[in-house]
Amino acid sequence: MLELLAQEAPESEFEAVVRQARQGGARAGTLDRLNRAKDLSLGIRALFARRQQREAGLSALVDTARDLTLPYHLDALLKVITRRARLLLGLDMSWVTFHDFDADCSRVRAADGHASAITVGFEVPMQGGVGSQATQRSGPFWSADYLRDDTFAHSETIDDVVRAEGLQAIMAVPLQSEESTFGVLYVADRRVRHFAPDEVSLMSSLGDLAAVAIEKTRLLERTRDEVAELELDTSRAKDSFAAAREFGDAHSDLLGLLLEGGDLAGLAAESAKLLHGSLLVRDPAGRRLASAGELPELDESELDTLSLDTHTERRPIRSPGGLWLCPAASRDEMLGTLVLAPQNPQEPFSEHQIDLLRSVAQITAVLLLMRRSAAAAEGQVRDLLFNDLLSGSRLPPAQLAERARRLSVDLDEPHTVAVARPEGGIRGRAVVWASSYAHRLSGLKSVDGDCIVMLLPGTDPVAVGEALSSELSTVLGSPVTVGAAGPTTNPADILGVHQEARRCLEAVTALGGVGVAVSPRELGFLGLLLSDSPNTVGFINRTIGPVLDYDAQQATELARTLEAYFASASSPTRAAETLHVHPNTVSRRLERITELLGAAWQEPARALEVQLALQLQRTRRALVRRRSGQTDRARG
């Protein structure tokens, strides 16, 4: 037996010695001694085998511990732990779960040897199963045949998974950190198996090592994240410092260029380099003052609208096409607009670039003020001139015309007066736009209550009013009603034309008109009837003024002929009888009237206005004669 032990012979060799002795006729006492020696030898052999197995397990545990000291990301570490746990005891499957106390479950984070049911992310209930027992006891818990073991509470979800995987023997080892359990390490076999105390101890040691490694890895990942965040903050700080330094240098360079007497073209060229794009500087009227670089094709109407937006909001804005517009202004005065076309319009504009664009706009505004110091208050000067014209200034017309010429307004040319009322009320946007519109058309603007009054070049008040209403309505997004009158080439007549335009606005308002442009020509005598302060003399002069002037200059009786003509139901023959003249004379007079009033004077609507004007003129003439008679009697 000792020789067999020394040779590490298999168990069958020990049995063969006893069998040979029995077959050789050995006595009973000898057989008993042989059986006793065999049992002791096999016990010693099993003891050696267990020690070898324990040594192998400890050696594997040491190798595992060495593996777990390597730097891993958490997911990679969990794969190593499940792999080592399964191989340590030669089992079929292993997995790791982390507790989620808010959701009252544990989630599988890694698994090894699974067939289908247990996958990463699978939710394991925290009540029931060997994992719950291990967590409660803070120590390993196992079952040789899980589904048939009634010594602990089961969970249907866990039981279903165990059936799907075909598992029988299962052991759960809690993963603990500072006396709290954050997860469970499971190992399982697909056959019934009773775990020896050495195996349970081995798995418990592995659980302790795994918990330490997991905590170390978590701490390392947090540290990595913090280091990465610190590196990012440092990089941002460096970028911010570099941007601030670049901004300061750029600002100093532009100011230096300004102080050295640089012109607007030089400033635009230097600014375009700093902003990495093409730059355009426009005046309030939309005219190009300076540019640098190759600009794309620009939509002038869109630029006008965006320029108004950027001055109203007092900040840089980006167009849908990628252009940037920035106001160059002095308080409320609109000096110009910067239009920047970046080299790559699709790239986002950084805060540093926006600040630099603002700085360029400010320096541009300073240069514009320096170049136009005499015109820094031009807006106020223009408004003062227009207010003088609207108040009926007693200054000589020539002096008023000279003041206007200095502002690029030629009062010798025909001008109309338009009174525009935005239906949404006067807003800063409307006033800014009106100033730009007046500059663009070489006109004047003023604000009177809820209306904008404008003096604009043109001979057709309807066309001027409609253009004004259309553009301002588009800008404001609400209707604009306009009354227009004129034209006039005499500064002294602007007051009367303005009053007439306002009466047109009052009349169309009384008629319920919104968002339209009208003039006395469209309203006719309705303007006279609906106006709060009717201009009778103006209506007479506008309707039959040429006839009255011709009578006064040529000593004719065209007005009287008109009265007789209408009184006789438009019959030249009966009119001749009333006037005691030949019918041919009446016919010639009617031809002259057609030359003076136009071919349409006999149309029904126009004829009605002519008759009303004749009646008003007759009544006015009678009142003048009566007043003259009363004056004579008073003197007598």
Secondary structure as GFF3:
##gff-version 3
##sequence-region A 1 636
A	DSSP	alpha_helix	2	7	.	.	.	ID=ss1
A	DSSP	alpha_helix	11	23	.	.	.	ID=ss2
A	DSSP	alpha_helix	28	68	.	.	.	ID=ss3
A	DSSP	alpha_helix	74	88	.	.	.	ID=ss4
A	DSSP	beta_strand	93	100	.	.	.	ID=ss5
A	DSSP	beta_strand	105	112	.	.	.	ID=ss6
A	DSSP	beta_strand	123	125	.	.	.	ID=ss7
A	DSSP	alpha_helix	129	137	.	.	.	ID=ss8
A	DSSP	beta_strand	141	143	.	.	.	ID=ss9
A	DSSP	three_ten_helix	146	148	.	.	.	ID=ss10
A	DSSP	alpha_helix	156	165	.	.	.	ID=ss11
A	DSSP	beta_strand	169	177	.	.	.	ID=ss12
A	DSSP	beta_strand	180	189	.	.	.	ID=ss13
A	DSSP	alpha_helix	197	259	.	.	.	ID=ss14
A	DSSP	alpha_helix	264	275	.	.	.	ID=ss15
A	DSSP	beta_strand	277	282	.	.	.	ID=ss16
A	DSSP	beta_strand	288	292	.	.	.	ID=ss17
A	DSSP	alpha_helix	300	313	.	.	.	ID=ss18
A	DSSP	beta_strand	317	318	.	.	.	ID=ss19
A	DSSP	beta_strand	324	330	.	.	.	ID=ss20
A	DSSP	beta_strand	333	342	.	.	.	ID=ss21
A	DSSP	alpha_helix	351	371	.	.	.	ID=ss22
A	DSSP	three_ten_helix	373	375	.	.	.	ID=ss23
A	DSSP	alpha_helix	378	390	.	.	.	ID=ss24
A	DSSP	alpha_helix	397	406	.	.	.	ID=ss25
A	DSSP	beta_strand	415	422	.	.	.	ID=ss26
A	DSSP	alpha_helix	428	440	.	.	.	ID=ss27
A	DSSP	beta_strand	444	448	.	.	.	ID=ss28
A	DSSP	beta_strand	451	457	.	.	.	ID=ss29
A	DSSP	alpha_helix	461	476	.	.	.	ID=ss30
A	DSSP	beta_strand	480	488	.	.	.	ID=ss31
A	DSSP	three_ten_helix	491	493	.	.	.	ID=ss32
A	DSSP	alpha_helix	494	510	.	.	.	ID=ss33
A	DSSP	beta_strand	517	518	.	.	.	ID=ss34
A	DSSP	alpha_helix	520	523	.	.	.	ID=ss35
A	DSSP	alpha_helix	525	530	.	.	.	ID=ss36
A	DSSP	alpha_helix	536	554	.	.	.	ID=ss37
A	DSSP	alpha_helix	558	567	.	.	.	ID=ss38
A	DSSP	alpha_helix	572	579	.	.	.	ID=ss39
A	DSSP	alpha_helix	583	597	.	.	.	ID=ss40
A	DSSP	three_ten_helix	599	602	.	.	.	ID=ss41
A	DSSP	alpha_helix	604	635	.	.	.	ID=ss42
###
